[in-house]
Amino acid sequence: MKDKKNFLMRGVLALLLISGLTLTGCSNGTTDTVATSTYSADVIVVGAGGSGMTAAIHAAKGGASVIILEKSSVPGGNTILTGSGMNALTTGDQADIDAFIANEKMAGAGAFYPAKEKNPLPNPALSEFMVRNSISTLQWLKDDTKLTFAISGGNNSRTYAPTVGNFAQTVLPLLYEKILSNNRIHILFNMWATELLTDNSGTVTGVSATDTKGNKLAFTSNAVILATGGFGQDYARVATIKPAYAGMFTTAEMAPTTGDGLDMAQAIGADVVDLDQIQINQVVELRSHGNINYGTRMGQIPFIFVNKEAKRFSNERLQGSQVELEPGAFPEAVMKQTDHIAYFIFNETAKTAASTLREFYDRGLVKKGDSLSDLAGALGIDKDTFEATVATFNQQCQTETTDEWGRKGDSRHEFTTGPYYGVEFSVGVHYCMGGLKINTNTQVINTSNQTITGLYAAGEVTGGVQGSYRVDGSALADTLVFGRQAGTQAAAYALAQGRLPVNTPSEVNQGSTAKGNFTNGTFAGTGNGRNGPITVTVTVVNKSITNITVVSTESPIQLGAVEKELIPAIIRTQSIAVDTISGATYSSVGVITAVKNALGI
């Protein structure tokens, strides 16, 4: 049994959850190995994101023992990205219910949907279930977290958020504490579920998984809940399902969403719905996978997009649909540029006006030049062409004429004085509306339209709830409402079959269980990569490293593997004595040296 006292406290976990690290699964590292064997609990939950944690909590409330299998090294999934809140009923009367349901169907999704029926695809039963149960789910959050929630805006003024911090900073750590303090729940990290186990009748009886050392483990149960998220990071699958998205190579997601739940369930006959309904983010910064959300300021700030040839190529103010590459809109144009990459160019006025641009600059993700020529050099694009491009745009602003892409010049947008800034971006996958076919009991449906006994699913792995467009705030409602239902239903079914003995590995990697002995504070340090210096900031709370961020680098290194594997290993072990990453040895050594110098060890 795991010692609960060794786990992170809420404040430390909050820092981990909002650190900006991309989560990773089953990597080479310093995790303990567990013996190849068979383990058991009443309910197995695959995935420790918002849906998975919620399902586990409610399965335990129903009296079941629970094992959570999480393939990355930290909890939270893509719910870590939640910046707004949860859509919910306000009064709960029929008029409120009707308005909420109508809002789900009328979401703006660009010109591809008729004005009066912009989202015709939500399953009516699932949509109504989410709506009707949103108010009780919000009340559960209030009761269990003791937080205060208030309407924060959003769709039809029904988006509720914590009054202090955002959902990821406040609610997720509290849910995780519920997991850790519940003796019925056991969570295993770096455990990659690969196959559903079934008996001769097709009833699901457990999950097969692989740990970081390649050991195969079997987890038997009376019920399995899939909460594995979507498939946004499986770009080949995305391109196959939606050929128009071929060439996309980035995502605004954080968790390793590669369609594992879909694969496991379809292998035993599960049906799927709406897989081609995939939402995009139009401006995804390539290193952090962050969405450069500048939309509310786009009519007020000077900015242009240029390609690798240093030329403009579209109307930067025409964002278009979030569910299609709409002809004429800039996301479609970006995908036609060299390497599907563009540069977001702005000046000091824009950085001052748009908080998102300031945030990316403060994180060291934006290049700066005192002159246009300096910025071009920093971005690696042709200086003369770039200067000519900006001069042409400035002339258009002065005369307030309309260019060939339909953008009208505005004297407020002229680039007059430096400094100037640029950030590399592309179009990326954001959310998969389609997935496994379920009913309102969250039971997975097979291709013969029958339930698969013992199998439940919740969250982004499912389809039919969101239809063709994910309304802001409704993904969280989906996550929590159906997470609660999955846990409740799975526990009731599992216990009706008779309890299983609780049998879990005695030594498992539970995330950052090590304790550090460092000086509290935030420290900066620099090391050398293959082609230049790498600077990091290291945050220490309660004498333990809680966050490491690469804030700047002059080296064109592949930071992805370092941020996904090396940095979590340092945080997990509270030590720089970790393995370097194969294929990124110089970058690994540079980061390790930078951390060492930051901490003075």
C-alpha positions in Angstrom: 0.0 0.0 0.0 1.3 3.4 -0.8 2.2 5.9 1.9 -0.1 8.9 1.4 2.2 11.1 3.4 4.8 11.1 0.7 2.7 12.8 -1.9 2.8 16.4 -3.0 0.7 19.0 -1.1 -1.8 21.1 -3.1 0.3 24.1 -3.6 3.2 22.1 -5.1 0.8 20.1 -7.3 -0.7 23.3 -8.6 2.7 24.5 -9.7 3.3 21.2 -11.4 0.0 21.3 -13.2 0.5 24.8 -14.5 4.2 24.5 -15.2 3.7 24.2 -19.0 5.5 20.9 -19.3 4.2 18.6 -22.0 3.2 15.3 -20.4 4.7 12.2 -21.6 4.1 8.5 -21.2 6.3 5.4 -20.9 9.6 7.1 -21.4 13.1 5.9 -20.5 13.8 7.3 -17.1 14.6 6.5 -13.5 11.2 5.0 -12.4 11.0 2.0 -10.2 10.1 -1.3 -12.0 7.2 -3.4 -10.9 7.2 -7.2 -11.2 5.3 -8.7 -14.1 2.2 -10.2 -12.5 -1.6 -9.9 -12.2 -3.3 -7.2 -10.1 -6.9 -6.5 -9.4 -9.6 -4.1 -8.2 -13.3 -3.7 -8.6 -12.9 -1.0 -11.2 -10.0 0.0 -13.5 -9.9 3.6 -14.7 -7.6 4.2 -17.7 -6.4 7.9 -17.6 -5.9 10.4 -14.8 -7.2 13.5 -16.5 -10.4 15.4 -15.4 -12.7 12.6 -16.4 -10.6 9.8 -15.0 -10.1 11.4 -11.6 -13.8 12.3 -11.4 -14.8 8.8 -12.4 -12.4 7.2 -9.8 -13.7 9.5 -7.0 -17.3 8.5 -7.7 -16.6 4.8 -8.2 -15.0 4.9 -4.7 -18.0 6.8 -3.4 -20.1 3.9 -4.7 -18.0 1.5 -2.6 -15.7 0.1 -5.3 -12.0 -0.3 -5.1 -10.2 1.5 -7.9 -6.9 1.3 -9.8 -6.1 4.3 -12.1 -3.6 3.6 -14.9 -2.0 6.8 -16.2 0.6 6.6 -19.0 2.3 10.0 -18.2 4.1 10.9 -15.1 1.7 13.5 -13.7 -2.1 13.7 -13.4 -4.4 16.2 -15.0 -4.5 15.3 -18.7 -5.7 18.0 -21.0 -7.9 19.4 -18.3 -4.7 21.1 -17.2 -5.3 23.5 -20.1 -8.7 24.7 -18.8 -8.6 28.4 -18.5 -12.2 29.4 -18.4 -14.8 27.3 -16.5 -17.7 24.9 -16.8 -21.0 25.6 -18.5 -23.9 24.8 -16.2 -27.6 25.5 -15.7 -28.3 28.6 -13.7 -31.8 28.0 -12.4 -32.5 24.5 -13.5 -36.0 25.2 -14.8 -37.3 24.1 -18.2 -36.6 27.4 -19.8 -33.0 27.3 -18.6 -32.6 23.7 -19.8 -34.0 24.6 -23.3 -31.7 27.6 -23.6 -28.6 25.6 -22.6 -29.5 22.8 -25.1 -30.2 25.4 -27.8 -26.8 27.0 -27.1 -25.1 23.7 -27.7 -26.7 23.4 -31.1 -26.1 27.0 -32.2 -22.4 27.4 -31.5 -20.6 29.5 -34.1 -18.5 27.3 -36.2 -17.8 29.4 -39.3 -19.4 29.6 -42.7 -19.6 25.8 -43.1 -22.8 25.6 -41.1 -26.1 27.2 -41.8 -26.9 30.1 -39.5 -29.9 28.4 -37.9 -28.4 25.0 -37.4 -24.6 25.4 -36.9 -24.2 22.2 -34.9 -26.6 19.5 -35.9 -24.6 16.5 -34.7 -24.9 16.3 -30.8 -26.7 13.2 -29.7 -29.9 14.6 -28.2 -29.9 12.2 -25.3 -26.3 12.8 -24.4 -26.6 16.5 -24.8 -29.7 16.7 -22.6 -28.1 14.4 -20.0 -25.1 16.7 -19.8 -27.3 19.8 -19.5 -29.6 18.4 -16.9 -26.8 17.1 -14.7 -24.6 20.1 -15.0 -26.1 21.9 -12.0 -25.7 18.9 -9.6 -22.2 18.4 -10.9 -21.4 22.1 -10.1 -22.8 21.6 -6.7 -20.7 18.5 -6.2 -17.6 20.6 -7.0 -18.6 23.3 -4.5 -19.3 20.7 -1.8 -16.1 18.6 -2.4 -13.6 21.4 -3.0 -15.1 24.0 -0.6 -14.4 26.6 -3.4 -16.6 29.4 -4.4 -17.7 29.5 -8.0 -19.2 32.4 -9.9 -20.4 33.1 -13.5 -17.4 34.4 -15.4 -19.0 35.1 -18.7 -18.9 32.7 -21.6 -21.8 31.3 -23.5 -25.1 32.8 -22.5 -23.6 33.8 -19.1 -23.6 30.3 -17.8 -19.8 29.6 -17.5 -18.9 29.0 -13.9 -15.3 29.4 -12.7 -13.5 29.5 -9.3 -13.5 33.0 -7.9 -9.8 32.6 -7.1 -7.4 31.2 -9.8 -8.6 29.1 -12.7 -9.9 25.5 -12.8 -6.4 24.0 -13.5 -4.8 25.9 -10.7 -7.4 25.3 -8.0 -9.9 22.5 -8.7 -7.6 19.9 -10.3 -5.1 19.8 -7.3 -8.1 19.4 -5.0 -9.5 16.5 -7.0 -6.0 14.9 -7.0 -5.9 15.3 -3.2 -9.2 13.4 -3.1 -7.6 10.6 -5.0 -4.5 10.5 -2.7 -6.5 10.6 0.5 -8.9 7.8 -0.5 -7.8 4.4 0.5 -10.0 2.8 -2.0 -8.1 4.5 -4.9 -4.7 3.5 -6.1 -3.0 5.5 -8.9 -0.1 4.1 -11.0 1.8 6.5 -13.3 3.9 5.7 -16.4 1.6 2.7 -17.0 0.5 2.4 -20.6 -2.7 0.5 -21.1 -2.6 -1.4 -24.4 -5.4 -4.0 -24.4 -8.8 -4.7 -22.9 -9.1 -8.2 -21.4 -12.4 -10.1 -22.1 -13.9 -13.5 -21.4 -15.4 -15.9 -23.9 -18.7 -14.0 -23.8 -17.0 -10.7 -24.7 -17.4 -9.2 -21.2 -14.6 -6.9 -20.3 -12.6 -8.3 -17.4 -9.6 -6.0 -17.2 -6.7 -4.2 -18.9 -3.3 -5.2 -20.0 -0.6 -2.6 -19.5 3.1 -2.0 -20.0 5.4 -0.1 -17.5 8.5 1.9 -18.3 10.8 -1.1 -18.3 8.6 -3.0 -20.8 7.1 -5.3 -18.3 3.6 -6.6 -19.2 1.0 -6.4 -16.4 -2.5 -7.6 -16.2 -5.1 -5.7 -14.2 -8.3 -7.7 -13.7 -11.6 -6.0 -12.7 -15.4 -6.3 -13.0 -15.5 -2.9 -14.9 -13.2 -0.7 -16.9 -13.6 3.0 -17.5 -11.8 4.5 -20.5 -10.8 8.1 -19.9 -7.9 8.3 -22.3 -8.7 11.5 -24.1 -8.7 12.0 -27.9 -6.2 11.4 -30.7 -4.9 14.9 -31.4 -1.2 13.9 -31.2 -1.6 11.0 -33.6 -1.1 13.2 -36.7 -1.2 10.2 -39.1 -4.5 9.2 -37.8 -5.8 12.8 -38.0 -4.7 13.0 -41.6 -6.4 9.6 -42.4 -9.6 10.6 -40.8 -9.7 14.1 -42.1 -7.4 14.4 -45.2 -7.8 18.2 -45.2 -5.7 18.3 -42.1 -2.8 16.3 -43.6 0.4 18.0 -42.8 -0.6 19.2 -39.3 2.3 18.4 -37.0 1.5 20.2 -33.8 -1.3 20.5 -31.2 -2.5 22.8 -28.5 -2.8 19.7 -26.2 -0.5 18.8 -23.3 -1.4 15.2 -22.5 -0.1 12.4 -24.8 -3.4 11.9 -26.6 -2.8 9.2 -29.2 -6.1 7.4 -29.4 -5.2 4.5 -27.1 -8.7 4.2 -25.7 -10.2 4.1 -29.3 -7.8 1.4 -30.3 -8.4 -0.8 -27.3 -12.2 -0.5 -27.5 -12.4 -0.9 -31.3 -10.3 -4.0 -31.1 -13.2 -5.7 -29.2 -15.9 -4.3 -31.5 -16.7 -0.9 -30.1 -18.5 1.6 -32.5 -17.4 5.2 -33.0 -19.1 8.4 -34.0 -18.1 11.7 -35.6 -14.4 11.0 -35.7 -13.9 13.6 -38.5 -15.2 16.4 -36.3 -11.8 17.8 -35.1 -11.4 21.3 -33.7 -8.3 23.3 -34.5 -6.3 26.1 -32.9 -5.4 28.6 -35.6 -2.2 29.9 -34.0 -0.2 27.4 -32.0 3.3 28.3 -30.8 5.5 25.4 -31.7 7.7 25.0 -28.6 5.1 25.3 -25.9 2.1 24.1 -27.9 0.4 27.2 -26.5 -2.5 28.9 -28.3 -1.7 32.5 -29.1 -5.2 33.8 -28.3 -5.1 37.4 -29.5 -8.6 37.4 -31.1 -10.2 40.1 -28.9 -7.4 42.5 -29.8 -7.0 41.7 -33.4 -8.8 44.9 -34.6 -6.7 47.1 -32.4 -3.1 46.0 -32.6 -0.4 46.1 -35.3 0.4 42.6 -36.5 1.0 40.6 -39.6 1.9 37.0 -40.5 4.8 36.2 -42.8 6.1 32.9 -44.2 9.6 31.5 -44.3 10.1 33.6 -47.4 9.4 36.7 -45.3 6.2 37.5 -47.3 2.6 38.0 -46.2 0.2 35.4 -47.6 -3.3 36.0 -46.2 -5.8 38.2 -44.4 -4.5 37.8 -40.9 -7.8 39.0 -39.4 -9.9 36.3 -41.1 -9.6 33.4 -38.6 -12.4 31.4 -40.2 -13.9 28.2 -38.8 -12.4 26.2 -35.9 -13.6 22.9 -37.4 -12.5 23.3 -41.0 -9.7 24.8 -43.0 -12.0 27.4 -44.4 -11.1 28.7 -47.9 -9.8 32.3 -47.7 -9.1 32.2 -44.0 -5.5 32.4 -42.8 -5.3 28.8 -41.2 -5.8 27.3 -44.7 -3.2 29.7 -46.0 -0.7 28.7 -43.3 -1.0 25.1 -44.2 0.0 26.0 -47.8 3.3 27.7 -46.7 6.7 26.1 -46.6 6.8 23.5 -43.8 3.3 24.7 -42.8 5.0 27.4 -40.7 4.4 31.1 -40.3 5.7 34.0 -38.1 3.4 36.2 -36.0 5.0 39.7 -36.3 4.0 42.4 -33.9 5.4 45.5 -32.1 5.6 47.1 -28.7 2.1 48.5 -29.0 0.7 45.0 -29.6 2.7 43.5 -26.8 1.4 46.1 -24.4 -2.2 45.6 -25.5 -2.4 41.8 -25.7 -1.7 39.9 -22.5 -1.2 36.6 -24.4 1.6 38.2 -26.4 3.3 39.5 -23.2 3.0 36.0 -21.7 4.7 34.3 -24.6 7.4 37.0 -24.5 8.0 36.6 -20.8 8.3 32.8 -21.3 11.2 33.3 -23.7 9.2 32.1 -26.7 9.3 35.3 -28.8 12.2 36.7 -30.8 13.0 40.4 -30.5 14.8 42.8 -32.8 15.4 46.5 -32.3 15.1 46.9 -36.0 13.2 45.0 -38.7 16.6 43.7 -40.0 17.5 42.5 -36.5 14.2 40.6 -36.1 14.6 39.0 -39.5 18.0 37.8 -38.5 16.6 36.4 -35.2 13.9 34.5 -37.1 16.2 33.3 -39.9 14.3 34.9 -42.8 15.5 37.2 -45.5 16.1 40.7 -44.2 15.6 42.7 -47.5 12.4 40.8 -48.3 11.0 41.3 -44.8 11.7 45.0 -44.8 10.0 45.4 -48.1 7.0 43.4 -46.9 6.6 45.6 -43.9 7.0 48.8 -46.0 4.3 47.6 -48.3 2.0 46.9 -45.4 2.8 50.3 -43.8 1.9 52.0 -47.1 -1.4 50.2 -47.1 -2.1 51.4 -43.5 -1.3 55.0 -44.4 -3.7 55.0 -47.4 -6.3 52.7 -45.7 -6.6 50.6 -48.9 -7.6 47.0 -49.1 -5.0 44.4 -50.1 -5.3 41.4 -52.4 -6.4 39.2 -49.4 -9.2 41.5 -48.4 -7.6 43.2 -45.3 -8.2 46.9 -45.2 -5.4 49.1 -44.1 -5.7 51.0 -40.8 -3.4 53.8 -39.7 -3.4 52.4 -36.1 -1.7 49.2 -37.4 1.3 50.8 -39.0 4.7 49.5 -37.9 6.5 52.8 -37.1 9.2 52.2 -34.5 10.9 49.3 -32.8 11.4 47.1 -31.0 9.7 44.4 -33.1 8.8 40.9 -32.2 8.1 37.6 -33.9 7.0 34.1 -32.9 6.9 30.9 -34.9 3.5 29.1 -35.2 1.4 26.7 -37.2 -2.2 25.4 -37.2 -2.7 22.6 -34.7 -5.2 20.1 -33.5 -7.1 21.2 -30.4 -10.0 18.9 -29.6 -11.6 15.7 -30.9 -15.4 15.9 -30.8 -15.8 12.3 -32.1 -15.0 9.1 -30.3 -16.5 6.0 -28.8 -20.2 5.6 -29.0 -21.8 5.6 -25.6 -25.2 5.8 -24.0 -26.3 8.0 -21.1 -25.0 5.4 -18.6 -21.6 5.8 -20.3 -21.7 2.2 -21.5 -19.7 1.7 -24.7 -21.8 0.6 -27.6 -20.6 -2.0 -30.2 -21.0 -2.0 -34.0 -24.2 -4.1 -33.5 -25.6 -1.3 -31.4 -25.4 -3.4 -28.2 -23.6 -2.4 -25.0 -20.2 -4.0 -24.3 -20.6 -5.5 -20.8 -18.2 -4.1 -18.3 -16.9 -1.2 -20.4 -17.6 2.4 -19.8 -16.1 5.6 -21.1 -16.1 9.4 -20.4 -14.5 12.6 -21.7 -12.8 13.3 -25.0 -12.4 9.6 -25.8 -16.2 9.6 -26.4 -18.3 11.0 -29.2 -21.8 12.4 -29.6 -21.8 14.8 -26.8 -20.2 17.8 -28.5 -21.3 17.1 -32.1 -19.4 19.1 -34.6 -18.3 22.0 -32.3 -17.0 22.1 -28.8 -18.6 25.1 -27.1 -16.3 26.9 -24.7 -17.0 25.7 -21.2 -18.9 22.6 -22.4 -15.9 20.4 -22.7 -15.5 20.7 -18.9 -19.1 20.0 -18.3 -18.8 16.9 -20.5 -15.6 15.9 -18.6 -17.2 16.1 -15.1 -20.8 15.1 -15.8 -19.9 12.0 -17.6 -17.0 11.3 -15.4 -19.3 11.2 -12.4 -21.8 9.0 -14.3 -19.1 6.6 -15.4 -17.8 6.1 -11.9 -21.2 5.7 -10.4 -22.4 3.2 -13.1 -19.2 1.2 -13.2 -19.1 0.8 -9.4 -22.7 -0.3 -9.2 -22.2 -2.9 -12.0 -18.8 -4.1 -10.6 -20.1 -4.6 -7.1 -23.2 -6.5 -8.4 -20.8 -9.0 -9.8 -19.1 -9.6 -6.4 -16.1 -7.8 -5.0 -12.6 -8.6 -6.3 -9.6 -8.6 -3.9 -7.6 -5.4 -4.0 -4.1 -6.3 -5.3 -1.7 -3.5 -6.4 2.0 -3.4 -7.0 3.7 -2.6 -3.7 6.3 -0.4 -5.4 5.2 1.9 -8.1 6.2 5.3 -9.4 3.7 7.7 -7.9 5.1 10.9 -9.6 7.2 13.3 -7.6 7.6 11.2 -4.4 11.1 12.2 -3.6 11.8 15.1 -1.2 14.4 17.7 -2.0 16.6 19.8 0.3 17.1 23.0 -1.7 16.7 26.7 -0.8 13.2 28.0 -1.5 12.8 30.5 -4.3 13.1 30.9 -8.0 16.6 30.7 -9.6 18.1 31.0 -13.0 21.0 29.1 -14.5 22.7 28.6 -17.8 24.4 25.6 -19.5 25.7 25.0 -23.0 23.8 23.0 -25.6 25.2 21.8 -28.9 25.3 25.2 -30.5 24.8 27.7 -27.7 23.6 28.5 -24.2 20.4 27.2 -22.6 18.9 29.2 -19.7 16.4 27.7 -17.2 14.4 28.9 -14.2 14.0 26.5 -11.3 11.3 27.0 -8.7 11.7 25.4 -5.3 8.8 25.2 -2.8 9.0 23.5 0.6 12.7 22.6 -0.3 11.6 20.6 -3.4 11.9 21.4 -7.0 8.4 22.0 -8.3 9.0 23.5 -11.8 11.7 23.9 -14.3 11.2 26.1 -17.4 13.5 26.6 -20.3 13.3 30.4 -20.7 15.7 31.0 -23.5 18.1 29.2 -25.8 20.4 30.1 -28.7 20.6 26.5 -29.8 18.2 25.1 -32.3 17.7 22.0 -30.1 14.9 19.6 -30.0 13.5 20.7 -26.7 10.5 18.4 -27.0 12.1 15.3 -25.6 14.0 17.3 -23.0 10.9 19.0 -21.7 8.8 15.8 -21.9 11.3 13.3 -20.3 14.3 14.9 -18.7 12.7 17.7 -16.8 10.0 15.6 -15.3 12.6 13.1 -14.2 14.6 15.8 -12.4 11.4 16.9 -10.6 10.3 13.4 -9.8 13.7 12.3 -8.4 14.7 15.8 -7.0 18.1 15.1 -8.5 20.2 15.9 -11.6 21.6 12.4 -11.6 19.2 11.3 -14.3 19.7 9.7 -17.7 20.2 11.9 -20.7 17.7 11.6 -23.6 18.8 9.5 -26.5 19.1 11.8 -29.6 19.2 14.9 -27.4 22.4 14.3 -25.4 23.9 17.8 -25.8 20.6 19.4 -24.9 20.1 17.1 -21.9 23.6 18.0 -20.6 22.9 21.7 -21.2 19.7 21.6 -19.2 21.2 19.5 -16.4 24.1 21.9 -16.2 21.8 24.9 -16.2 19.7 23.4 -13.3 22.9 22.6 -11.4 24.1 26.2 -11.8 20.7 27.6 -10.9 20.7 25.6 -7.6 24.4 26.0 -6.9 24.9 22.3 -6.5 
